[in-house]
Amino acid sequence: MERKQNVTNYLEDYKKSLQTLLNLIDADILEQVITKLIETFTNGKTLYIVGNGGSATTASHMQADFAFFVRYFTKFRPKVRALTDNVALITAIGNDTTFYDIFVEQMKGNFEAGDAIICISASGNSENVIRAAEFANNHGGISIGFVGFEGGKLKEVAQIALFTPNPKGEYGPIEDIHMILNHILINYITKDKEFLSI
């Protein structure tokens, strides 16, 4: 009975932490992100997505949703590339140069002015993600950050930062929010008249 009560209490606390974070999402910033993504796709440009660990799987999930889920709503297929998925390339870059450049090296020769990148980092302090945002900024792109906790450096570097402050919280709820943001974005965009007209 004691364990059951502990689990029940933990579940309630976790739900409260998620609800608190959901309430902190800034709708104005979310609208900016949606506008930039539709602009990117309308102009035939590419959306890149990066992250480490759990955020890497979120990046992969986002690519699947944006590149394939859209088929239910339109024949248009956005150009989307998660830089988290080529293990051979990532390990080659990490081994021969530095782990900090595993995303930037993939962007070189591919990233173009007008492209966008979503940089996912719960802490906002992942150096390879920050470098990817800076590369996009320096090459005529749009950098979007998904960050939590205190925001870290990525909050300052990203041109648009979706920031859900959670300075003393756990990683789990922040990563949950980032996945929820993915589903909010894809579900909203696939019903947007501008996107459907592409």
N, C-alpha and C positions, 0 to 999 in steps of 0.2 A: 504493500500500500504506500509505503514511504517513497519508493521509486516512482510509482505512478503519479503521486502528488508532485514530486520534483519535476517530472517530465511535463506535467500539465502547467506548472508554474513557468518552466523554461519556454514552453510553446507560447504562452501568453506574453511573456517578456519579448520574445523574438518578434511576434506579430506587432507589438507596440513599437519596436525599433524600426520595423519596416514601414509602418504607417507614418511614423515621425519623419522618416526620410522621404517618403512619397509627398508629404505635405511641404517639404522644402524644395521640391523641384520648381524652378522658376519658369512659368509658362511663357514669358517673354523670350527667355533664352532658348527654350524649346522651339518656339516659333522661328527664331533666327536659324537654328540648326536645320529645321525642315525646309525653310526657304533656300538655304545654301545648297542642300542636297538636291532639291528639285532643279535649282539653277545649274548645278554640276551635270546632272543627267540630261537636262534640256540642251545643254551645249555640247553633248556628246563626249564629255570628259569622264575621267575615272575617279571612283571613290576607293581610296586605300584605307585599310584598317589594321591597327597594330595593338599589341598588348602582350604581357607576360603571364605565364601560369594560368590561373583561372580566367584572366582577362584575354589570354590568347584563345581560349576556347570560345569566349564571347565573340571575339573577332571572327573566328571561323563560322560561328553560328550566324552572325550578321551577314557574312558573305553569302551563305546558303539562302537566307531569307531574301536579301536584296537581288540576288542573281537568279533565283529559281522560284521562290514562293510567289513572286509577282505574276507568274504565268496564269494564275487564277483570275487576274484582273485586266491584264493587257498583254499584247504581243511584244511590247517593248521590253528589252532586257538591258538593264543598266550595266555599265562597266564597273565591276566591283572586284577588288583584289585584296584578300587578307594576306599580309606578309608574314603570317605565322605558320603557314602550312607546308612549306618546302623544307623538310628536315635536313636533306642533304646540303642544300644551299645555306641554310642557317648555321649548320655545324661547320661547314667549310669557311664561312666568313668569320665565325667565332674563333675557329682554330688558327686561321691565317692572319687575322687582324686583331679584332677585339669584339667581345660580346656586345659592347656598346654600339657597334655599327651594324648589327645584323639586319636592321630595317633600312637604314640610310643606304647601305650598299645595294639593296634591292631596288631602291628608288632611283638611283643614278642611271641615267639613260632611258628611264621609263616615265618618271614623274614629269608632267608638263604644266605650264602655266594654265590656271583654270581648274586643275585637278583639286581634289579635296582629300583630307585624311582625318579619320577619327582615331584619336590616340586615347587608349583606355589604360588608366592607372589608378587604382584605389588610393594610393598614397600621393600620387602626383609627382613622385620622385624617382621614377624608373628612368635611368639615364638614356637607355636606348630609345625609349618612347619620346622623351624630351628632344633628343637629337632629331628624331623623325619629324616632329612638329616644327623645329627650327629649320630643317631642310625645306619643308613645304613653304614656310614663310618666306624663305630666301629665294624661292624659285617660282614665285607668282601664284602659289596655291593658297588654299584655305585650310587652316588647322582648327580642329574641333577637339576639345578635351572632355573626357568623362572622368571626373575626379571626386574623391571623398575626403574624409578626415579633415586636415587643415588645408587641403588644396595643393600643397607642395609647389614646386617650380613650374609644373605643367599648367597650373591655374593661371600663372602669369604669362607663360610663353604662348599658350593656345590663343588664337584670335577670338574664338568663342569657347567658353568653358561652362559646361553643365556641372555645377558644383553642388554636391549634397553634403554639407558639413557634418562630420561625425567624429570629432577629435578624440574621444575616449572610447569609441565603439569597436566592433569587431569587423573583420574583413568580409565575412559572409553577407551581411545585409547590404553593404556597399556593392558587392559583386552582384547580388540579387537585383538591386536597383538598376545597375548597368544593363542587365538582361531585360528588365522591364522596359527601360528606355528604348532598347532595340525593338521590342514588340510594339511600343507606342509609335515609334517612327515608321516602321514598315506598314503597320495597319492604318495609320493616318495617311501616309503618302499614297498607298494603293487605292485610296478613296478620293484623292485630291484631283479635281478636274484638270488642273494644269499638267500634272503628271500623266494622267490617263490620255491626254491629248498628244503626248509625244509620239 
